[in-house]
């Protein structure tokens, strides 16, 4: 068994957790479709009840696909390659690139935006991308005059992550802050 395979015990726990999560959604779908109150919503043709459960699984499947793409994008933002994404998913590098086309940053895209400015709460921060690592840093001055980090060791995987940290600093150093 590889580290990404789950044990039979983990499979049992996963099944239980998924069924527990699915039940309220299936119940809500069944109740809306049948117009019956919650205590009678399952009193219908078994085919209709089974189709309600299938519809709930479809919603779960769509959400799992969305969350999977987010996880692939996060891994790619931190430097994972399509080869690594494919290996984890059990597909080829090309399959991973096709499945998550925007998950891995290409070097040309990195060079396209080496810096950006952020103005918030009366302060300003500059976001900069390190061309060597592709990581993002920020420096800023709050409205109260406080200068904020540019720790040479701190790098953020994405511009958005650096902006979030810079934005929190600017908010903390806004004038008139309680």
URBEL-V402467 format. One record per pair of residues at least 6 apart in sequence whose C-alpha atoms are under 7 Angstrom apart, sorted by sequence separation. I is the first residue (numbers start at 1). J is the second residue. If there is no record, write none. Layout:
# URBEL-V402467
i: <I | I>
j: <J | J>
This chain:
# URBEL-V402467
i: <31 | 86 | 118 | 119 | 129 | 130 | 141 | 156 | 31 | 34 | 42 | 86 | 118 | 129 | 140 | 141 | 117 | 118 | 128 | 129 | 140 | 83 | 86 | 117 | 127 | 128 | 139 | 140 | 31 | 83 | 86 | 116 | 117 | 127 | 128 | 139 | 30 | 82 | 85 | 115 | 116 | 127 | 138 | 139 | 115 | 116 | 126 | 127 | 138 | 72 | 115 | 125 | 126 | 137 | 82 | 114 | 115 | 125 | 126 | 82 | 114 | 125 | 124 | 125 | 124 | 137 | 123 | 124 | 137 | 30 | 123 | 136 | 137 | 111 | 122 | 123 | 135 | 136 | 122 | 135 | 136 | 30 | 82 | 121 | 135 | 136 | 29 | 81 | 135 | 136 | 110 | 138 | 137 | 26 | 136 | 26 | 76 | 77 | 146 | 76 | 77 | 138 | 142 | 76 | 144 | 26 | 73 | 143 | 144 | 25 | 69 | 72 | 73 | 142 | 143 | 144 | 142 | 143 | 22 | 127 | 127 | 125 | 120 | 123 | 121 | 120 | 121 | 123 | 122 | 121 | 78 | 77 | 77>
j: <37 | 92 | 124 | 125 | 135 | 136 | 147 | 162 | 38 | 41 | 49 | 93 | 125 | 136 | 147 | 148 | 125 | 126 | 136 | 137 | 148 | 92 | 95 | 126 | 136 | 137 | 148 | 149 | 41 | 93 | 96 | 126 | 127 | 137 | 138 | 149 | 41 | 93 | 96 | 126 | 127 | 138 | 149 | 150 | 127 | 128 | 138 | 139 | 150 | 85 | 128 | 138 | 139 | 150 | 96 | 128 | 129 | 139 | 140 | 97 | 129 | 140 | 140 | 141 | 141 | 154 | 141 | 142 | 155 | 49 | 142 | 155 | 156 | 131 | 142 | 143 | 155 | 156 | 143 | 156 | 157 | 52 | 104 | 143 | 157 | 158 | 52 | 104 | 158 | 159 | 134 | 162 | 162 | 52 | 162 | 53 | 103 | 104 | 173 | 104 | 105 | 166 | 170 | 105 | 173 | 56 | 103 | 173 | 174 | 56 | 100 | 103 | 104 | 173 | 174 | 175 | 174 | 175 | 56 | 162 | 163 | 166 | 167 | 170 | 170 | 170 | 171 | 174 | 174 | 174 | 157 | 157 | 158>
